[in-house]
Amino acid sequence: MAAKFKIKKGDKVIVTTGKDKGKKGEILRIYTDKNRALVQGANMIKRHTRPGQGQPGGIVEKEASIHISNLAHVDPKSNESTRVGYKFLKDGRKVRFAKKSGEVIDV
């Protein structure tokens, strides 16, 4: 069974450790089998590519995956790192909220 994460595609996160510590970005993709995520603008690597049909060759810079444990959710109110909790709204929906400010993350 795949692991359950509190971070989803499209969330704003901050990198907590490593060479990109402090960088903020959006989750582009999550690899549940490897417990890793692709964050926009973080952990950039260079790949030497051959020219293909419709694309030129050269050195391409792209994102590499980061382990989920090295990411923290960004609080929508204070723009700092926060932990995520779950609560039920009055209409019965289960939503995620930022523990620092109490702000609801899911809309």
C-alpha positions in Angstrom: 0.0 0.0 0.0 1.3 3.5 -0.9 2.1 5.9 1.9 -0.2 8.8 2.8 1.2 12.3 2.5 0.0 15.6 3.8 1.5 17.3 0.8 -0.3 17.3 -2.5 0.4 18.4 -6.0 0.0 22.1 -6.4 0.9 22.9 -2.7 3.4 25.6 -1.8 6.3 24.1 0.1 9.7 25.2 1.5 12.9 23.1 1.4 14.1 22.5 4.9 17.5 20.9 4.4 20.2 20.5 1.7 21.8 22.8 -0.9 18.4 24.4 -1.6 17.4 25.1 2.0 15.0 28.0 2.2 13.8 27.8 -1.4 10.0 28.0 -1.9 8.2 26.4 -4.8 5.1 24.5 -5.9 4.8 20.7 -6.0 4.8 19.6 -9.7 4.6 15.8 -9.1 4.7 13.3 -6.2 6.3 9.9 -6.5 4.5 7.9 -3.8 6.5 4.7 -4.3 9.8 6.5 -3.6 8.5 9.1 -1.0 9.8 11.9 -3.2 8.4 15.0 -4.8 9.3 17.4 -7.7 9.4 21.0 -6.5 9.4 23.9 -9.0 12.8 25.7 -9.0 14.4 23.5 -6.4 17.2 20.8 -6.7 18.1 21.9 -10.3 20.3 19.5 -12.3 21.8 19.7 -15.8 21.2 17.0 -18.4 23.1 16.8 -21.7 20.5 15.9 -24.3 20.8 14.9 -28.0 18.8 16.7 -30.5 15.6 14.9 -31.2 12.6 15.4 -33.5 11.3 18.9 -32.8 13.7 19.8 -30.0 17.3 21.0 -30.1 20.1 19.3 -28.2 22.3 20.9 -25.6 22.4 21.3 -21.8 19.0 21.3 -20.3 18.4 22.4 -16.7 15.5 20.7 -14.9 14.3 19.8 -11.4 15.2 16.6 -9.7 13.1 15.0 -7.0 13.5 15.7 -3.3 12.6 13.4 -0.4 9.2 14.4 1.3 10.9 14.6 4.7 13.0 17.6 3.5 9.9 19.6 2.6 7.6 21.7 4.8 4.2 23.2 3.9 4.1 27.1 3.6 1.6 28.8 5.9 -0.7 30.9 3.6 -1.0 33.7 6.2 2.6 34.2 7.5 4.5 32.6 4.5 6.6 30.5 6.8 6.9 26.8 7.3 4.2 25.0 9.2 2.9 21.6 10.0 -0.4 20.4 8.6 -3.5 19.1 10.5 -6.9 17.9 9.5 -10.3 19.1 10.7 -13.9 18.8 9.7 -15.9 21.9 8.7 -19.5 22.5 9.7 -20.7 21.3 6.3 -19.0 17.9 6.9 -15.9 18.4 4.6 -12.5 17.2 5.9 -9.9 19.8 5.1 -6.2 20.5 5.8 -5.2 23.4 7.9 -1.9 25.1 8.9 -1.1 24.5 12.6 0.7 27.9 13.0 -2.2 30.2 11.9 -5.2 27.8 11.8 -5.8 28.9 8.2 -7.5 26.4 5.9 -5.3 25.1 3.1 -7.9 23.3 1.0 -10.5 25.4 -0.7 
